[in-house]
Amino acid sequence: MALREYLTTEVGEDWVDGLITRREAVRRLILLGMTATSAAALLAACAAETSPNPSASGPPAGSTTPAGATGSAAAASPAGSTPGEAITFPGPSGQLQGFLASAGTPKGAMLVIHENRGLTDHIRSVAGRLAGDGYTSLAVDLLSEEGGSAALGDPANVPAALAAASPERLGSDMAAGLTELERRVPGAKLGIIGFCFGGGMVWTLLDAGEPRLAAAIPFYGPAPAAPDFSGNEAAVLGVYAELDGRVNASLGTATSALEAAGLTHEMKTYPGVDHAFFNDTGGRYDPTQAAAAYADVLAWLGRYLAT
């Protein structure tokens, strides 16, 4: 699935789940380059294909949270997480922004890739949580060139800016994040984890043949249409949600490509949950399956990343 197509269908799914109003969905789709007519057609298709999620308990329809907001739910740090700090580091076209959480005695180093909402407090909390479990983690802001996710203000501007960024630029920025982790944690094995859009970026980096990764964990991310994962050494844990038919449509493609490349992998589907079930600030969050997925993440990293 192409990046822009994924981002537009994400808007449609948010509307179907009642997380945004129809008017807001149309506005966001227009920002993503669609006409009002094509936006209406996409929403009609989403309504026909997707059943509303009865467990959705997110913000009232039409409400929005700025990309850099620090509301109580988003700012809360899970028990055992490690405080981090905002940093800048060299990128291919200037300074990149990120959030670094350092483990006391690192067992490995993780690059964290954000959702289509940009670098939020939720993603920072993931980095802190991984650091608390022994993995120094860097959450890179893939909108650094635009001044950072929070600088865009209106949350609807974030996916539009991500869609406008070239895959080459996004890949280069992720590679720069790995280089920064190499500098900060010399000798550590490198891993990557990403969520939704970020999960798709994990697949994209594997498709680019990034040789430095020892582990890769895409959470419900769409795989490229015809991926080639040769040239990698990463052990891949693919995380999927049973009710997420949109992303699950690419599961077979990803699995075949992993098998063709001879990569160690496990593709795990968590029962009874939908897309973004790991995000504890969102309407599809499921604490039971989120805890199970995180336990599986730590087990995977312990097997393939810990030094």
Secondary structure as GFF3:
##gff-version 3
##sequence-region A 1 307
A	DSSP	alpha_helix	3	16	.	.	.	ID=ss1
A	DSSP	alpha_helix	22	31	.	.	.	ID=ss2
A	DSSP	alpha_helix	36	49	.	.	.	ID=ss3
A	DSSP	alpha_helix	72	75	.	.	.	ID=ss4
A	DSSP	beta_strand	85	91	.	.	.	ID=ss5
A	DSSP	beta_strand	94	101	.	.	.	ID=ss6
A	DSSP	beta_strand	108	113	.	.	.	ID=ss7
A	DSSP	alpha_helix	121	132	.	.	.	ID=ss8
A	DSSP	beta_strand	135	140	.	.	.	ID=ss9
A	DSSP	three_ten_helix	144	146	.	.	.	ID=ss10
A	DSSP	three_ten_helix	149	152	.	.	.	ID=ss11
A	DSSP	alpha_helix	157	164	.	.	.	ID=ss12
A	DSSP	alpha_helix	167	184	.	.	.	ID=ss13
A	DSSP	beta_strand	190	195	.	.	.	ID=ss14
A	DSSP	alpha_helix	197	207	.	.	.	ID=ss15
A	DSSP	beta_strand	213	219	.	.	.	ID=ss16
A	DSSP	beta_strand	235	241	.	.	.	ID=ss17
A	DSSP	alpha_helix	245	248	.	.	.	ID=ss18
A	DSSP	alpha_helix	251	261	.	.	.	ID=ss19
A	DSSP	beta_strand	265	270	.	.	.	ID=ss20
A	DSSP	alpha_helix	287	304	.	.	.	ID=ss21
###
